[in-house]
Amino acid sequence: MPKALSVLGISLLISGGLLIFLRRFGVVHTFPMAGSLLMLLGYGLWRLSRSVGNS
């Protein structure tokens, strides 16, 4: 379970960064905070996986 959360969190971090990058160049049209929210969610899942793994 911690490994799955970690992989999901890291992939959300990467996709959030990619969404911010693509939105800046006008390729993707989403609401302005979509990439940041994805990155925040990914970071939260990654931290959760780290705390579950240490228990």
C-alpha positions as CSV (number, residue, x, y, z in Angstrom):
1,M,0.0,0.0,0.0
2,P,2.7,2.6,0.8
3,K,4.4,1.9,-2.5
4,A,1.2,2.4,-4.4
5,L,0.5,5.7,-2.6
6,S,4.1,6.8,-3.3
7,V,3.8,6.0,-7.0
8,L,0.5,7.7,-7.3
9,G,1.7,10.8,-5.4
10,I,4.8,11.1,-7.5
11,S,2.8,10.7,-10.8
12,L,0.4,13.4,-9.6
13,L,3.3,15.7,-8.8
14,I,4.8,15.2,-12.3
15,S,1.4,15.6,-14.1
16,G,0.7,18.7,-12.1
17,G,4.0,20.3,-13.1
18,L,3.4,19.2,-16.7
19,L,-0.1,20.8,-16.6
20,I,1.3,24.1,-15.4
21,F,3.9,24.0,-18.1
22,L,1.4,23.2,-20.9
23,R,-1.0,25.8,-19.6
24,R,1.6,28.5,-19.6
25,F,2.3,27.9,-23.3
26,G,-1.4,27.7,-24.2
27,V,-1.6,24.0,-25.1
28,V,-4.1,23.1,-22.4
29,H,-6.9,25.3,-21.2
30,T,-7.9,24.5,-17.6
31,F,-8.7,26.6,-14.6
32,P,-5.6,28.4,-13.3
33,M,-5.1,26.4,-10.1
34,A,-5.5,22.9,-11.6
35,G,-1.8,22.1,-11.8
36,S,-1.1,23.5,-8.4
37,L,-3.9,21.4,-6.9
38,L,-2.7,18.3,-8.5
39,M,0.8,18.9,-7.2
40,L,-0.5,19.6,-3.7
41,L,-2.6,16.4,-3.8
42,G,0.4,14.4,-5.0
43,Y,2.6,15.8,-2.3
44,G,0.0,14.9,0.3
45,L,-0.2,11.4,-1.0
46,W,3.5,11.0,-1.1
47,R,3.9,12.3,2.5
48,L,1.1,9.9,3.6
49,S,2.9,7.0,2.0
50,R,6.1,8.0,3.8
51,S,4.3,8.1,7.2
52,V,2.5,4.8,6.6
53,G,5.8,3.2,5.5
54,N,7.5,4.2,8.7
55,S,4.9,2.8,11.0
